[in-house]
Amino acid sequence: MMSVMVGASLVLLAPARQPAPVATIKSVTLLPEMWGEPARRANVLFQDGALATPVPGGTLWTFGDTFTGTRGEDGKPKFTGALSNTMALLPTGSSGWPPKLEYLAAGADGLATPALALLPDEDPKTRRLWPLAGVWLEREERGTRTARAYMFYGLIDVTGPGPWGFRPVGTGLARADKAFGAYTRLAQPDGGKGHWPIDASSIVRKDGYLYMFAPRRFKGEQDLSSGMLVARVPEEKIEDRSSYEFFAGTTPGEGDNAARWVKRVENAAPGADDVWGQASVAWNVYLKRYVLATSSNFFKHDEIQLRVSPSPWGPWTALAPAVGLVKVPERAGEETQLIYCTMLHPELDEDGGRVITLTFCRMLKREWALTNPEGVRIELELSK
């Protein structure tokens, strides 16, 4: 375990005529690659993703491409296959690293199984289903209380060998009556030709709305910039594609009503700049702010960026040193190509959110250098 001491501060908003509280990063502790007994029992060797969804009884962790097999006495992997998605539950109150996950399994053997299944017309050789953000919703419907889990997912086509041999072809939405179990994929909108309005990598609940976050090339795919798309939908209308709205900027002087929302994604404005790959947002009780964790880009390939905001749509202010960037050290004898899929895990936070926990995935500069998510803990200090 490696600790990196840093010193940085952020002035947070406060009521007038009162000293502004200051949040200081006291330390950053890097946690080792996530693999242990739960993964061994589930036949999991390598995986990426680790998106978190709070549900009754704990937190779901969902993963994309998962390579299965066993390890010999020398620790070397013996591959048996691959799954395009897997799911695990971290029970409420479970702590420590690596997390004590319980993998979704198909039978008594305990071997990991996908939560999302391919349709009969999808070729398992070329189609992948990568889990995105999820949410558990309970509500009254005509006098009856219903409870359902929802999960966005990416439709991925395999285009060739190697870690870059894929392309996203759309976004789907799936639901389940039991959060930790198999999910049913909802029919694609517009007779199967359309997709859900946002490939959300994070969801925040606030005042009856679901706020969703995803990177987007607002200036086109050829422009070397990427912002954060912020969408919202009333909780009870998550399945209604026409009810989604998109952040389009703020109106000065309007206070809490400053955010403007539009129906067409073409008219949306970035909620934050320099957001690539994935975006993870969660409320932090200690800071009394939302925290935004984002993945690296190709120009800052080995860094994580952290920002905070009083609202889900911004404005976002850098939290960590070096304009919100935390550099991830190299593994011994390896060279990192990209840090991606940086995800907040409030269920692992400590001391009321004073110590926050994140996971991230690492792509190494050698062919098929498969890895598991790693962790980082950031200790905060709030003073006047």
LUMPANU-304847 format. One record per atom (N, C-alpha, C): residue in three letters; x negated, y, z negated. Coordinates in steps of 0.001 Angstrom, whole numbers, plus 500000, padded with zeros to 6 digits. Each point is the difference from the previous one (the first is absolute). Layout:
N
ALAXYZ...
END
This chain:
384
MET499153498818500000MET500847501182500000MET499116501235500000MET500282500956500845MET499140501161500169MET500766501259499621SER499389500891499211SER500639501257499625SER499250501162500614VAL500752500967500504VAL499417501195500589VAL500568501192499265MET499183500762499296MET500460501157499256MET500091501196500930VAL501123500708499938VAL500197501165500846VAL500552501115499144GLY499873501229500461GLY500593501132499306GLY500679500904500991ALA501303500132499890ALA500753500842500913ALA501259500433499293SER500586501102500407SER501194500484499335SER501007500489501000LEU501243500038499555LEU501109500435500838LEU500924500808499127VAL500314501212500399VAL500934500828499260VAL501400499643500433LEU500838499539499071LEU501372499633500302LEU500921501172499718LEU501136500026500676LEU500967501053499801LEU500548499945498579ALA500282501159499417ALA500534500061498649ALA500912501212499899PRO500860500037498993PRO500872501166499823PRO499194501270499841ALA500566501109500402ALA499317501292499938ALA499590500318498570ARG498887500717499860ARG499483500494498729ARG499503498882499095GLN499825498831500503GLN499425498912499227GLN498723499529500672PRO499024499545499201PRO498763499489500616PRO500305498842500932ALA499402500023501170ALA500240498930500973ALA499257498739499574PRO500717498885499872PRO499300498752499661PRO499037499594501111VAL498911499398499601VAL498971499603500952VAL499815498486499928ALA500086499353501162ALA499774498554500073ALA498579499744500474THR499234499306499202THR498605499709500320THR499808498505500171ILE499299499617501053ILE499650498597500183ILE498796499699499111LYS500249499149499007LYS498943499701499044LYS499073498905500491SER500573498974500660SER499157498920500515SER500749499222501072VAL499243499334500839VAL500537499106501027VAL499333498641499824THR500798498954499834THR499470498653499807THR500449499112501146LEU499063499425500716LEU500305499104501105LEU500177498579499480LEU501047499336500486LEU500312498638499583LEU499652499028501117PRO499625498780499682PRO499534499055501025PRO501123499514500908GLU499614499313501056GLU500955499428500942GLU500998499107499282MET501256500128500406MET501089499308499330MET500115498563500490TRP499556499089499191TRP500202498570500271TRP499822499264498689GLY500874499032499744GLY499913499272498746GLY500871498763500026GLU500319499502498827GLU500743498759499874GLU501371500038500681PRO500782501089499884PRO501294500026500706PRO499851499819501507ALA499008500635500592ALA499774499849501435ALA499546498579500335ARG499170499432499156ARG499534498628500252ARG501175499034500011ARG500895500137499004ARG501157499108499926ARG500924500166501204ALA500082501210500518ALA500890500266501130ALA499352499697501345ASN498730499551499988ASN499276499674501230ASN499636501255500791VAL499876501123499307VAL499670501277500643VAL498501500249499894LEU499365500237501146LEU498569500315500038LEU499758501502500154PHE500659500600500988PHE499805501414500296PHE501346500612500383GLN500153501301499695GLN501243500695500329GLN499746501504499946ASP500906500763500614ASP499907501452499861ASP501395500573499786GLY500044501278499650GLY501266500668499738GLY500110500399498551ALA500681499189499178ALA500203500242498567ALA500891501206499740LEU501099500149500767LEU500977501042499733LEU500852499604498809ALA500342500964499152ALA500714499718498759ALA501442500478500069THR500944499156499539THR501418500341499925THR500540499613498631PRO500426500965499162PRO500587499653498700PRO501333499273500186VAL500176498897499295VAL501234499205500056VAL500292499488498594PRO501217499511499742PRO500275499417498690PRO499023498867499693GLY499380500068498851GLY499072498955499583GLY498556500249500347GLY499717501099500718GLY498606500279500332GLY499835500839501243THR498923499741500714THR499662500748501214THR499627499029501100LEU500622500165501162LEU499619499201501159LEU498725500552500615TRP499104499112500359TRP498825500341500799TRP500170499299501340THR499978500754501086THR500155499396501320THR498717500172500805PHE499707498977500795PHE498749499941500744PHE500284499731501474GLY499109500475500854GLY500070499697501419GLY499284498696500292ASP499214499989501060ASP499325498764500410ASP499330499314498815THR500366498757499791THR499497499217498874THR499383498711500528PHE498744499785499684PHE499302498794500449PHE499997498981498866THR500399498782500328THR500201498973498977THR498893498940500063GLY499845499300498902GLY499004498942499943GLY499497499797498585THR498892499325499885THR499408499691498696THR498540500440499993ARG499409499975498834ARG498577500321499857ARG499282498782499435GLY498838499715500547GLY499188498912499492GLY499305500391498720GLU499259499070499434GLU499265500280498772GLU498980501109500188ASP499546500174501241ASP499037501070500289ASP500682501341500236GLY501354500034499926GLY500741501230500195GLY500330500322501441LYS499485499209500942LYS500257500272501407LYS501424499591500373PRO500671500841500839PRO501392499703500352PRO500126498877501012LYS501080499228499841LYS500382498979500970LYS501413500343500462PHE500100500537501218PHE501260500547500486PHE500971498888500405THR501286500257499683THR501050499084500429THR501025500677500901GLY500010501335500039GLY500966500684500847GLY500107501470499654ALA501076500645500487ALA500218501427499758ALA501493500288499987LEU500403500982499200LEU501377500466499910LEU500005501498500290SER501040500488500680SER500008501426500336SER500478500858498839ASN500585499394498957ASN500367500765498813ASN500190499063498816THR499692500507498807THR500228499273498759THR500467500980498933MET500525499459498906MET500554500814498920MET499645499362498667ALA499777500858498995ALA499741499508498647ALA500679500928499000LEU500279499484498819LEU500605500777498922LEU498997500158498873LEU499832501241499551LEU499233500268498787LEU501010500248498889PRO500142499062499063PRO501034500134498965PRO499816501261499161THR501104500541499520THR499966501176499137THR499088499756498802GLY499145500963499725GLY499100499889498864GLY498690499323500293SER499873499396501178SER498744499348500355SER498957501059500342SER498810499808499504SER498933500967500241SER498706499266500277GLY498937500748500111GLY498694499399500253GLY499695499898501482TRP498750499679500288TRP499529499859501379TRP499140498757500105PRO500195499160501030PRO501008500132501051PRO501405499795499470PRO501005500587500673PRO501377499881499509PRO500473498552499994LYS500790499651498994LYS500498498632499841LYS501285499829500816LEU499843499897501298LEU501123499942500919LEU500620498610500058GLU501316499981500240GLU500723498760500268GLU500460500046501453TYR499436499151500836TYR500285500058501436TYR501329499342500337LEU500706500599500954LEU501199499382500539LEU499596498723500718ALA500625498894499609ALA499623498698500555ALA501229499303500566ALA499770499150500996ALA501102499300500662ALA500438498760499241GLY499110499425499224GLY500334498750499320GLY499259499856498693ALA500091498821499422ALA499395499738498694ALA498478500003500050ASP499426499932501213ASP498538499993500114ASP499394501362499704GLY500830501044499967GLY499516501327499658GLY499268500719501103LEU499982499464501214LEU499277500633501105LEU500769501229500491ALA499290501081500251ALA500611501258500417ALA500803499827501281THR501122500716500077THR500860499951501174THR500433501414500359PRO500295500294501259PRO500411501354500390PRO501374500364499446ALA500193501280499680ALA501322500505499620ALA500792500409501239LEU499289500297501095LEU500617500383501272LEU499701498923501034ALA501029499507500672ALA499829498926500972ALA500206500509501421LEU499326499366500932LEU500167500323501412LEU501362499528500495LEU500523500690501014LEU501228499591500658LEU499680498939501052PRO501006499231500428PRO499739498918500964PRO499321500460501288ASP500254501247500435ASP499422500458501263ASP498646500684499808GLU499442499978498791GLU498704500612499743GLU498918498922499974ASP498932500245500729ASP498904499048500123ASP499043500163498818PRO499826498982499173PRO499105500116498851PRO498542500235500384LYS499658499745501263LYS498628500246500440LYS499737501477500255THR501055500782500237THR499801501401500368THR500753500991499112ARG500931499568499169ARG500792500927499188ARG499640499868498521ARG499807501161499372ARG499762500063498569ARG501054500912499372LEU500291499757498722LEU500916500835499220LEU499248500467498763TRP499668501299499963TRP499213500528498883TRP500897500770499047PRO500092499606498726PRO500867500682499033PRO499553501448499772LEU500996500864499851LEU499751501401499675LEU500662500303498651ALA500492501211499817ALA500571500393498712ALA501320499290499740GLY500288499784498722GLY501249499378499598GLY500660500764498870VAL501273499665499724VAL500725500655498910VAL501111499067499515TRP500284500036498697TRP501100499251499403TRP501116500985499675LEU501204499757500519LEU501115500928499842LEU501174499312499326GLU500540500649498974GLU501220499550499342GLU501026501129500091ARG501239499683500380ARG501026501034500120ARG501392499392499962GLU500979500872499795GLU501399499602499995GLU500563500108501413GLU500692498971500447GLU500665500013501292GLU501430499514499817ARG500948500950500040ARG501414499666499868ARG500277499198498734GLY499437500482498900GLY500227499371498718GLY499141498790499718THR499188499625500952THR499110498852499823THR498552500464499974ARG499251499539499034ARG498589500370499897ARG499161499061500856THR499226500576500881THR499141499209500878THR498533500313499709ALA499160499037500279ALA498557500166499825ALA499303499322501169ARG499136500760500669ARG499288499453501154ARG498583500541500060ALA499146499197500554ALA498636500438500284ALA499872500273501491TYR499240501037500336TYR499746500347501392TYR498497500072500228MET499591499680501214MET498595500067500369MET499873500414501470PHE499263501077500225PHE499626500337501374PHE498843499093500413TYR499870499781501290TYR498879499191500477TYR499614500452501408GLY498756499749500341GLY499505500327501324GLY500061498811500929LEU500469500231501216LEU499968498981501049LEU498679500172500730ILE499179498973499997ILE498642500071500532ILE499821498958501093ASP499393500407501099ASP499648499057501062ASP498490499799500016VAL499588498751500061VAL498575499663500092VAL499563500191501447THR498928500771500197THR499517500293501348THR498664499353500317GLY499353499434498998GLY498704499377500245GLY499355499578498697PRO498834499405500061PRO499292499552498801PRO499389501186499247GLY499594499757498780GLY499334501028499216GLY500969500854499218PRO499478500778499031PRO500862500787499106PRO500747501132500689TRP499598500414501206TRP500682501093500705TRP500905499474501115GLY500172498710500085GLY500792499428501086GLY501490499960499713PHE500606501164499758PHE501428500057499737PHE500537501377500380ARG501330500102500136ARG500633501300500216ARG501386499991499366PRO500383501091499298PRO501349500110499437PRO501009500212501118VAL501136499304499926VAL501022500132501029VAL501348500402499420GLY500070500295498706GLY501258500446499419GLY500060499784498505THR501116500417499414THR500221499881498569THR501343499344499739GLY500040499080499046GLY501237499337499627GLY500342500239498545LEU501231499620499629LEU500457500080498618LEU500617498650499630ALA499634499491498836ALA500519498713499526ALA500594500187498611ARG500884499094499602ARG500619500105498681ARG500139498618499379ALA500199500009498682ALA500169498741499266ALA500802500262498748ASP500802499032499577ASP500729500127498751ASP499098499715498809LYS498921499300500252LYS499007499698498973LYS498670500568500460ALA499447500921499216ALA498811500724500452ALA498817499078500275PHE499798499015499142PHE498871499092500148PHE500488498743500707GLY500074500082501313GLY500503498894500792GLY499938500320501471ALA500677499196500804ALA500019500219501449ALA500893501188500337TYR499594500774500997TYR500737501182500444TYR500624499745501372THR501198500545500179THR500691499906501284THR499752501267500802ARG499496499840501191ARG499721501156500852ARG501304500530500593LEU500275501290499798LEU501188500613500571LEU499823500162501502ALA501113499962500724ALA499940500171501447ALA499399501358500341GLN499187500022501028GLN499401501259500419GLN501087500939500515PRO499876501317499761PRO501005500965500463PRO500107500038501518ASP501068500611500484ASP500205500230501430ASP499915498710500803GLY500713498988499533GLY500036498752500757GLY498670499295500095GLY499133500203499032GLY498710499318500006GLY498890500761500691LYS500313501172500576LYS498990500771500726LYS499348501076499131GLY500632500329498866GLY499472501052499147GLY499347499456498756HIS499476500907499195HIS499308499624498782HIS500387500966498893TRP499676499650498771TRP500309500905498901TRP499147501255500121PRO500501501129499496PRO499380501297500308PRO498603500211499443ILE499578499201499013ILE498690500227499396ILE499423498670499540ASP498713499811500232ASP499303498803499527ASP499411500305498626ALA500880500097499021ALA499643500499498673ALA498997499103499292SER498905500591499540SER499037499266499191SER500163500324498519SER500983500870499664SER500276500327498609SER501405500580499908ILE500680499746498871ILE501345500518499754ILE500061500575498593VAL500586501198499877VAL500234500645498707VAL501500500251499860ARG500553499692498826ARG501414500264499731ARG500133501296499203LYS500907500886500461LYS500206501273499291LYS501381500546500343ASP500812500253498966ASP501300500657500147ASP500892499326501037GLY500024498678500006GLY500883499276500894GLY499460499801501404TYR498787500480500265TYR499374499849501317TYR498808499056499915LEU499712499370501119LEU498759499275500192LEU499095500865500865TYR498837500361499473TYR499010500755500769TYR498944499013500491MET499718500054501297MET499110499027500634MET498841500713500678PHE498851499329500056PHE498765500632500449PHE499257499082500967ALA499464500609501061ALA499214499241500981ALA499140500972500801PRO498804499589500421PRO499183500829500891PRO500672500149501368ARG499742501126500677ARG500568500218501331ARG499105500937500791ARG499825499685501274ARG499251500871500901ARG500953501078500520PHE500106501100499284PHE500940501051500366PHE499629500673501319LYS498723499965500368LYS499546500662501231LYS499731499009501123GLY500489498772499831GLY499807499012501053GLY498868499048499691GLU500040498832500609GLU499024498953499721GLU498589500360500429GLN499852500941500933GLN498674500350500492GLN499320501054499130ASP500754500611499082ASP499430501023499133ASP499397499350498753LEU498778500404499654LEU499291499391498879LEU500405500641498678SER501284499976499701SER500520500467498723SER501231499179499657SER500290499916498711SER501148499226499554SER500545500638498735GLY501307500191499938GLY500641500559498821GLY500887498979499327MET500738500440498982MET500890499086499287MET501453500340500324LEU500691499031500556LEU501429500126500246LEU500740499693498701VAL500917500898499611VAL500831499795498814VAL501450499910500464ALA500662498912499658ALA501412499823500345ALA500796499768498726ARG501300500222500087ARG500854499685498864ARG501346499485500497VAL500674499235499132VAL501320499468500312VAL500706499762498670PRO501323500257499907PRO500715499632498777PRO499851498514499724GLU499841499637498733GLU499747498604499654GLU501034499053500601GLU501265500404499966GLU501063499106500474GLU500059499903501512LYS499173500802500712LYS500036499989501460LYS498681499540500609ILE499248499231499253ILE498709499543500504ILE500142499207501291GLU501129499317500196GLU500204499208501209GLU500577500813501158ASP500309501274499749ASP500587500867501029ASP498915500865500625ARG499540499592501156ARG498893500693500668ARG500311501469500257SER501276500340500244SER500371501374500326SER499956500927498791SER499857499446498782SER500005500820498789SER498601500441499572TYR498984499562500689TYR498635500385499647TYR499725501438500435GLU499284500735499131GLU499583501369500293GLU498488500103499841PHE499428501035500609PHE498550500157500009PHE499603501393499523PHE498935500028499212PHE499482501267499483PHE499528500875501150ALA500421501276499960ALA499657500921501091ALA499360501281499494GLY499446499971498797GLY499365501186499449GLY500805500567498852THR499527501133499471THR500659500635498862THR500355501443500320THR500979500513499265THR500404501395500121THR499511500746498771PRO499108500984500150PRO499458500724498845PRO501107500628499153GLY499819499934498674GLY500933500651499095GLY501245499214499679GLU500099498766500492GLU501203499213499779GLU499876499029498827GLY498864499999499300GLY499833499141498834GLY500171498534500325ASP500822499300499191ASP500194498568500202ASP500718499692501304ASN500662500989500573ASN500711499794501261ASN499171500423501207ALA498688500114499808ALA499142500530501063ALA499857499051501183ALA500075498689499751ALA499767499030501073ALA501124500054501022ARG499619499959501273ARG500958499945501105ARG499962498602500606TRP501179499466500338TRP500123498635500514TRP500732500014501329VAL499512499202500939VAL500576499951501345VAL500295498548500361LYS500894499814500973LYS500407498656500411LYS499037499372501008ARG499355500817500808ARG499133499470501054ARG498553499977499531VAL499378498828500099VAL498624499879499567VAL499070500872500844GLU500412500314501216GLU499182500863500859GLU499862501412499414ASN500929500381499131ASN499963501335499393ASN499389499996498605ALA499448498870499589ALA499406499891498669ALA498673500750499933ALA499598500345498790ALA498710500649499748ALA499214499150499007PRO498679500035500055PRO499210499191499057PRO500222500430498557GLY500226499025499119GLY500069500308498578GLY498616500206499412ALA498993499417500636ALA498600500153499613ALA499146499691501218ASP498847500631500070ASP499073499763501101ASP499002498898499640ASP499332499491501024ASP498926499022499826ASP500479498776499223VAL501077499395500484VAL500537498779499418VAL499957498924501073TRP499231498946499749TRP499766498959501002TRP500353498633499429GLY500372499089500876GLY500154498599499620GLY501210499707499143GLN499995500433498748GLN501093499814499075GLN500061501198499062ALA501137500171499330ALA500158501046498990ALA500757499403498825SER499463500152498790SER500626499466498801SER500307501151499052VAL501272500096499569VAL500441501088499123VAL500688499414498784ALA499692500522498808ALA500640499546498767ALA499990501126498983TRP501018500024499135TRP500080500994498929TRP499042499617498881ASN499257501012499491ASN499082499773498893ASN500521500737498772VAL500321499238498952VAL500594500568498800VAL499029500937499305TYR498736499638499975TYR498994500802499293TYR499817501369500649LEU499878500037501318LEU499814501268500706LEU501312500738500239LYS501128499263499897LYS501308500543500354LYS499971500512501442ARG499392499215500851ARG499885500310501423ARG500053498687500787TYR500326500109501287TYR499869498866500909TYR498543499919500442VAL499500498790500095VAL498639499776500491VAL500088499382501388LEU499204500499500919LEU499906499481501367LEU498614499393500188ALA499960498724500302ALA498745499308500316ALA500030499633501477THR498960500344500726THR499966499737501438THR498733499260500379SER500094499320501128SER498881499216500500SER499005500879500751SER498839499455500243SER498960500723500735SER500350500144501465ASN499251500862500679ASN500044500028501463ASN498604499641500518PHE499848499974501306PHE498735499554500573PHE498853500966499717PHE500332501243499633PHE498961500987499718PHE499588499969498529LYS500856499459499158LYS499711499844498580LYS500328498550499646HIS499278499101500604HIS500386498593500039HIS499916499291498659ASP499245500555499040ASP499781499295498743ASP500514500803498805GLU501079500764500222GLU500514500859498940GLU501514499843499831ILE500455500277498785ILE501409500042499635ILE500346501447499672GLN501196500431500385GLN500397501380499721GLN501193500017499048LEU499944500871498991LEU501053500123498998LEU500473501442499902ARG501337500170499976ARG500602501321499866ARG501215499923499084VAL500470501159499510VAL501181500042499138VAL500949501088500468SER501273499853499605SER501025500966500375SER501132499963498981PRO500694501133499787PRO501159499992499104PRO501242499390500637SER499998499805501324SER501156499436500693SER499543498937500992PRO500903499133500462PRO499592498948500933PRO499538500520501353TRP500325501229500349TRP499650500526501321TRP498856501011499956GLY499436500243498824GLY498878500912499907GLY500389501334499373PRO499050500964499992PRO498668499937500600PRO499050499113499192TRP499054499388500721TRP499067499060499401TRP498659500674499751THR499462499799498792THR498749500618499584THR498990498924499640ALA498774500172500432ALA498968498998499750ALA499804499764498516LEU499921498728499604LEU499779499623498606LEU498565499582499750ALA499477499156500870ALA498670499442499751ALA498900500945500493PRO498734499721499716PRO498913500873500452PRO499862500007501514ALA499237500954500486ALA499690500112501434ALA501273500066500834VAL500865500963499668VAL501255500224500722VAL500858498737500003GLY500128499420498831GLY500873498853499835GLY499432498684500471LEU498715499893500170LEU499411498773500537LEU499202499242498935VAL500191498693499963VAL499230499115499127VAL499247499025500892LYS498690500048499949LYS499171499146500838LYS499911498600499403VAL500200498986500843VAL499926498609499564VAL498608499457500324PRO499250499559499000PRO498648499474500255PRO500035498757500885GLU498898499752500671GLU499883498808500848GLU499878498740499153ARG500456498898500580ARG499699498713499398ARG498544499656500277ALA499403499263499104ALA498600499617500162ALA499810499204501285GLY499083500466500839GLY499673499292501227GLY501021500141501112GLU501009500871499843GLU501048500172500999GLU500075501457500441GLU500724500235501088GLU500251501350500473GLU501490500138500286THR500618501012499407THR501443500210500118THR500343500718501292GLN500943499450500736GLN500499500648501208GLN501155500941499688LEU500867499600499051LEU501176500812499698LEU500602499572498667ILE500404501000499210ILE500837499777498831ILE501434500277500418TYR500923499073499741TYR501378500192500431TYR500964499450498957CYS501269500318500185CYS501071499489499135CYS499744500327498528THR499734501277499714THR499853500441498622THR501383500130499374MET500250499306498883MET501327499929499401MET499957500263498499LEU500905500856499515LEU500159500242498578LEU500734498828499355HIS499621499681498758HIS500645498927499253HIS500323500487498590PRO501099500768499853PRO500362500512498669PRO500207498909498966GLU500357498774500453GLU500220498912499045GLU498711499585499296LEU498853500411500538LEU498713499698499372LEU499371501215499336ASP500690501146500047ASP499467501198499356ASP499916499794498492GLU499159500783499368GLU499797499882498563GLU500188501347499324ASP500319499948498707ASP500126501199499171ASP500964501016500617GLY501195499524500378GLY501026500894500505GLY499649500701501292GLY499194499370500830GLY499615500595501281GLY498730500813499943ARG499368500084498836ARG498727500730499924ARG498906499273500773VAL500124498668500074VAL499096499192500817VAL500832499380501116ILE499759500425501228ILE500770499494501132ILE499225498881500695THR500745499124500658THR499410498828500640THR500404499959501465LEU499035499750500873LEU500244499884501429LEU499347498735500526THR500523499507501122THR499311498973500765THR499662500551501371PHE498998499400500624PHE499648500366501373PHE499423498773500686CYS500015500037501324CYS499429498911500791CYS498780500510500747ARG499079499098500266ARG498733500384500629ARG499768499147501255MET499717500681501104MET499604499309501217MET498490500138500147LEU499324498869500103LEU498544499985500081LEU499524499963501446LYS498782500463500220LYS499440500081501349LYS499350498694500418ARG500758498948499985ARG499583498741500612ARG501270499240500358GLU499945499232501024GLU501196499368500527GLU500618499031499003TRP501312500162499796TRP500772499134499120TRP499396499904498595ALA499587501171499478ALA499549500055498611ALA501246500177499133LEU500697498914499723LEU501278500067499297LEU499791500350498528THR500922500800499446THR499885500457498620THR501372499991499332ASN500005500323498720ASN501210500217499225ASN500018501439499491PRO501169500513499601PRO500039501358499445PRO499064500146498805GLU499485501203499850GLU499198500372498839GLU500779501031499201GLY499529500330498810GLY500708500943499148GLY499131501155499568VAL500647501069499541VAL499297501142499423VAL500878500605498912ARG499406500295498867ARG500706500660498909ARG499417501394499800ILE500877500985499901ILE499585501385499846ILE500536500544498684GLU499102500400499138GLU500369500535498697GLU500138501516500106LEU501156500509499595LEU500296501431500068LEU499944500617498619GLU499768501291499967GLU500001500724498737GLU500729501323500233LEU501073500228499245LEU500824501197500171LEU499782500921498811SER499594501227500285SER499712500955498925SER500523501377500384LYS500136500890499020LYS500474501359500246LYS498820500944500151
END
